[in-house]
């Protein structure tokens, strides 16, 4: 399924996305948590740890089963962590894995907290699945304290554009990384594994940065790390494209 953002099919897309995440929550829990995924273990979690120092109150948007909320909760000085997710299956599992952390079922575009409630907000590989970008970024800015930070992890919008990939062209004798239709916003449902369908929304980086800027979120650091060794060991076809980042990390401050 493909729809253009703002089309009459938006509501249908959101309904399908919600159902798919409920149905595939176990797939995520088994494949990407508790040490199962090298990109989280070797890259995302260390980057979070490097950027969360000095935080006291943390909101984890799209927490899933709470993996990053648990990392935040274990950080010295952090005394209040809340994870929100729109999926009951994820919230139930998060509560079972860490009963002392608060987990709530909520949408990113309707965060159930007062203005200025948190000094750090985390969103990791979440906004690629959120239809209401303006509303969700607005909520991040609203619940952050002045001077608070937003730790924002994305699948790299340029280099992981739909239909991008490593091409080994035997006819012309060249290898290259093909980039898909980067400037076109696209909503799709993709089969990421046999019988596992996940909703995605591609947007160009300018869309994210302009929306962040319009909500007084100032970029203070940007990282484009190479795929970690553990990922390359599991996916050797990526060795020749190890110079292509899969992840984009932005650290922003509310001004």
Wavefront OBJ file of the C-alpha trace (Angstrom):
o trace
v 0.000 0.000 0.000
v 1.311 3.465 -0.919
v -0.366 6.759 -0.095
v 0.702 10.362 -0.437
v 0.839 12.334 2.819
v -2.322 14.360 3.263
v -4.404 12.120 1.027
v -7.892 10.840 1.949
v -6.259 7.476 2.690
v -4.410 8.847 5.744
v -6.988 7.569 8.227
v -6.964 4.172 6.577
v -3.155 4.106 6.749
v -3.182 4.972 10.463
v -5.703 2.235 11.214
v -3.678 -0.337 9.289
v -0.460 0.801 10.977
v -1.949 0.447 14.455
v -3.181 -3.067 13.713
v 0.148 -4.122 12.209
v 2.148 -2.949 15.221
v -0.155 -4.835 17.586
v 0.136 -7.989 15.477
v 3.926 -7.767 15.122
v 4.962 -6.635 18.590
v 6.412 -10.055 19.417
v 8.529 -9.943 16.259
v 10.077 -6.723 17.516
v 10.543 -7.993 21.057
v 12.285 -11.173 19.924
v 14.446 -9.674 17.201
v 15.500 -6.266 18.533
v 15.663 -6.357 22.336
v 17.512 -8.068 25.190
v 20.770 -8.155 23.226
v 19.330 -9.720 20.061
v 20.108 -6.793 17.744
v 23.719 -5.603 17.288
v 22.686 -2.175 16.035
v 20.959 -1.491 19.341
v 23.681 -3.114 21.447
v 26.748 -1.737 19.694
v 25.467 1.583 18.413
v 22.137 2.973 19.600
v 22.405 2.168 23.309
v 25.992 3.512 23.620
v 24.998 6.692 21.745
v 22.058 7.171 24.076
v 24.304 6.662 27.110
v 26.776 9.249 25.761
v 24.067 11.888 25.341
v 21.767 11.408 28.321
v 24.196 12.433 31.074
v 22.796 15.196 33.271
v 19.182 14.231 32.662
v 16.759 13.896 35.558
v 13.340 13.364 33.951
v 13.052 11.415 30.683
v 10.195 10.686 28.275
v 10.701 7.821 25.810
v 8.295 8.234 22.869
v 7.498 4.985 21.071
v 9.164 3.026 23.833
v 8.148 -0.388 22.477
v 8.923 -2.931 25.198
v 10.924 -0.305 27.076
v 14.495 -1.103 26.069
v 15.734 2.509 26.038
v 13.603 3.486 29.008
v 15.492 0.877 31.021
v 18.819 2.327 29.847
v 17.672 5.814 30.854
v 16.422 4.585 34.230
v 19.823 3.019 34.978
v 21.660 6.296 34.236
v 23.024 8.043 37.354
v 20.992 11.146 38.174
v 17.881 10.089 36.275
v 15.063 9.761 38.792
v 11.924 9.829 36.621
v 11.361 7.880 33.379
v 8.126 7.457 31.441
v 7.692 5.409 28.279
v 4.717 5.825 25.960
v 3.644 3.639 23.057
v 0.356 3.259 21.136
v 0.552 -0.568 21.254
v -0.940 -2.505 24.157
v 1.214 -5.549 23.454
v 4.366 -3.459 23.835
v 3.181 -1.621 26.938
v 2.233 -4.875 28.644
v 5.646 -6.370 27.925
v 7.440 -3.196 29.038
v 5.620 -3.240 32.366
v 6.482 -6.906 32.859
v 10.185 -6.312 32.161
v 10.528 -3.197 34.329
v 7.627 -2.749 36.779
v 9.238 0.267 38.460
v 9.170 2.356 35.264
v 5.948 4.112 34.259
v 4.572 2.996 30.898
v 1.459 4.458 29.312
v -0.485 3.773 26.126
v -0.440 7.070 24.235
v 0.139 8.567 20.807
v 3.161 10.744 20.047
v 0.827 13.475 18.806
v -1.106 13.550 22.099
v 1.377 13.210 24.972
v -0.550 13.125 28.283
v 1.749 15.440 30.268
v 1.873 19.132 31.112
v 4.106 21.669 29.418
v 7.730 21.510 30.512
v 7.452 18.142 32.261
v 10.766 16.613 31.092
v 14.343 17.710 30.588
v 15.008 14.948 28.014
v 12.844 13.321 25.351
v 13.973 10.226 23.416
v 12.526 8.999 20.118
v 14.355 6.070 18.545
v 13.363 4.723 15.109
v 9.822 5.906 15.770
v 9.082 8.941 13.607
v 9.425 6.853 10.443
v 6.089 5.342 11.478
v 4.243 8.473 12.714
v 1.790 10.095 10.311
v 1.327 13.395 12.175
v 4.892 14.717 12.128
v 3.932 18.307 12.952
v 1.774 17.253 15.880
v 4.361 14.850 17.287
v 7.286 17.299 17.051
v 5.059 19.967 18.571
v 4.379 17.669 21.511
v 8.102 16.996 21.986
v 8.752 20.735 22.192
v 5.762 21.335 24.470
v 6.673 18.782 27.150
v 10.388 19.705 27.164
v 11.647 22.203 29.712
v 13.472 25.250 28.314
v 17.012 24.101 27.640
v 15.874 20.481 27.551
v 17.236 18.070 24.963
v 15.645 15.887 22.312
v 17.597 12.734 21.406
v 16.298 11.804 17.960
v 17.279 8.574 16.153
v 16.111 7.940 12.575
v 16.727 5.504 9.789
v 18.875 7.754 7.616
v 16.331 9.627 5.451
v 18.681 10.004 2.478
v 20.627 6.780 2.373
v 17.825 4.479 3.553
v 15.210 5.932 1.203
v 12.701 3.334 -0.095
v 14.186 1.292 -2.968
v 17.728 2.264 -2.016
v 20.309 -0.489 -1.860
v 23.658 -1.913 -2.875
v 23.902 -2.567 -6.611
v 26.518 -4.882 -8.119
v 26.227 -4.094 -11.807
v 28.060 -6.842 -13.697
v 27.267 -5.297 -17.081
v 29.154 -2.048 -16.530
v 31.460 -3.548 -13.908
v 30.573 -1.121 -11.120
v 29.225 -1.344 -7.593
v 27.263 1.545 -6.139
v 24.601 2.503 -3.605
v 21.353 3.336 -5.362
v 19.212 6.033 -3.743
v 15.460 5.931 -4.269
v 13.091 8.870 -4.775
v 14.495 10.884 -1.917
v 12.490 14.093 -2.306
v 9.106 12.353 -2.519
v 7.259 11.750 0.730
v 5.903 8.214 0.666
v 3.859 6.031 2.965
v 4.108 2.301 2.517
v 3.624 -1.051 4.171
v 6.659 -3.262 3.663
v 7.259 -6.954 4.231
v 10.402 -6.801 6.377
v 10.435 -10.523 7.042
v 8.255 -13.373 5.819
v 4.647 -12.507 6.762
v 5.771 -9.494 8.863
v 4.426 -6.222 7.495
v 5.454 -2.869 8.971
v 4.260 0.666 8.067
v 6.872 3.228 7.019
v 6.795 6.911 6.117
v 9.709 8.371 4.186
v 10.364 12.104 4.395
v 13.413 14.097 3.241
v 15.709 15.358 5.972
v 14.694 18.958 5.251
v 11.137 18.144 6.332
v 12.374 16.939 9.715
v 14.830 19.795 10.251
v 12.388 22.531 9.261
v 9.685 21.080 11.504
v 12.145 20.864 14.409
v 13.317 24.442 13.807
v 9.765 25.777 13.656
v 9.229 24.303 17.119
v 12.339 26.006 18.598
v 14.375 22.798 18.657
v 17.967 23.743 17.832
v 20.335 21.158 16.363
v 23.468 20.890 18.538
v 24.944 17.606 17.302
v 24.506 15.262 14.337
v 26.034 11.814 13.823
v 25.971 9.421 10.851
v 27.740 6.319 12.167
v 28.906 3.442 10.015
v 27.001 0.175 10.532
v 28.478 -1.590 13.579
v 30.615 -4.687 13.259
v 27.979 -6.975 14.744
v 25.490 -5.944 12.073
v 28.038 -6.515 9.300
v 28.806 -9.968 10.693
v 25.102 -10.851 10.525
v 24.601 -9.214 7.117
v 27.851 -9.742 5.166
v 26.252 -8.379 2.014
v 26.666 -4.959 3.664
v 30.457 -5.194 3.956
v 31.007 -3.509 0.603
v 28.558 -0.772 1.621
v 29.906 -0.297 5.144
v 30.578 3.363 4.322
v 26.804 3.949 3.980
v 25.204 4.908 7.330
v 21.934 3.270 8.240
v 21.355 5.525 11.250
v 21.050 9.283 11.709
v 21.271 10.758 15.205
v 20.275 14.348 16.022
v 20.642 16.005 19.411
v 18.521 19.094 19.759
v 17.971 21.678 22.474
v 14.762 23.561 23.197
v 15.488 27.277 22.940
l 1 2 3 4 5 6 7 8 9 10 11 12 13 14 15 16 17 18 19 20 21 22 23 24 25 26 27 28 29 30 31 32 33 34 35 36 37 38 39 40 41 42 43 44 45 46 47 48 49 50 51 52 53 54 55 56 57 58 59 60 61 62 63 64 65 66 67 68 69 70 71 72 73 74 75 76 77 78 79 80 81 82 83 84 85 86 87 88 89 90 91 92 93 94 95 96 97 98 99 100 101 102 103 104 105 106 107 108 109 110 111 112 113 114 115 116 117 118 119 120 121 122 123 124 125 126 127 128 129 130 131 132 133 134 135 136 137 138 139 140 141 142 143 144 145 146 147 148 149 150 151 152 153 154 155 156 157 158 159 160 161 162 163 164 165 166 167 168 169 170 171 172 173 174 175 176 177 178 179 180 181 182 183 184 185 186 187 188 189 190 191 192 193 194 195 196 197 198 199 200 201 202 203 204 205 206 207 208 209 210 211 212 213 214 215 216 217 218 219 220 221 222 223 224 225 226 227 228 229 230 231 232 233 234 235 236 237 238 239 240 241 242 243 244 245 246 247 248 249 250 251 252 253 254 255
